[in-house]
Amino acid sequence: MIVEYIRYRVPGSAGDKLIEAYEKAAEPLLTSGHCLSYEVSRCVDDPAALVVRIEWDSADGHLTGFRSGPQFPAFFALIRPFVQQIEEMRHYEVQTARSAS
């Protein structure tokens, strides 16, 4: 598994539109077979800062499988208006994780 983090800077009500776009993008993301889960978070201290966290089966599954698959055009059409607001987009490997439960 690989985790992709996408940091956006989207001021004003455009942040709400970004969240709506990802809600609609759930269908092409989650039916791709490569996306395991995703979440969109908004910073409490700076509402223009949003982070999208996507768990992929692998970097290749994301970059080759999803991006060349049939779900990508529908996904990209939804998020395209926000691409210029991306500050960072990178893949990470989880090194350690724990939960209280």
N, C-alpha and C positions, 0 to 999 in steps of 0.2 A: 504494500500500500504506500502511496505517496500523497502528501497534502499540498495542495496549491493554495496560496494566500494571494488575494488580489486586494490591494489597498486603493480606495477611491477617495477623491476629494470632490464632493458634490454639494454645493451650497444651496440653501433654501429648500423649496418644495421639490426640487429636482431629485433630492435624496429619496423622497417618497416614491417618485417615479422609478428610480433604480430598484427599490425594494419590490415594487409591483412587477417590474420587468423580470426579476429573478423568480418571483412567484409563478409567473407564466412560463418561465424557462424550466421549471421543475419537470415538466413532461418530457421535453427532449433530453434533458440531462439524465434523469433517472431511468429512462428507457434505453439509454445507449448501451448498457451492459458494462460500461467502464466507470461510470460515476457511482460511488458507493453511498455518498450522502453529501449534503451541502448545507451551509447556513450563511445568513447575512446578518451582520451585527453593526449597530450604529454606536459611535462613541457618545457616552453620556456627557463628557466634558467638552466635546467639540462635535456637535451634531452634523457638521459637514464631512466628517471623517467616517467612512464606512469600510468594513472589511468583509470580503467574501471568502469563506473557507470551503474548499471542495476536496473531498477524499476520492482519489482515483485508484483503480486497481494497480496501476503502474504509471510511470512517466510516459512510456511508450503507448500504453492504453489511452492516455489523454492526448498526447501529441500526434500520434499516428491513427489509432483506432477511432477515437471520438472526432477529431478534426477532419478526418477523411470519410467519416461515416454519414449516413443519411440524416441523422438528427442535428448535425452541426449547423446547416444553413438556417433552420428554424430558431435554434438557440442564438446564433450570432445576430440574426435580424432583430431580436428582442433587446440585446445588450449593446448593439452597435452605437446607439446615441450616446453612450457613456464611455466609450473606449478612450476618448481624449482626456477623460478625468482620471485615468488610471495612473497612480503614482508608483506602484510596484506590483509585479506579477512574477511569482517565483514558486518553485517546487521545493518541498522540504521532506526529509525522512524523519519520522518520529523516532526519537532516541529513548525516551522514557515517558511513561504516563501512569498516573494513578488516579483513583477516585475514592471518595469516602465510603461508598457503598460496598 
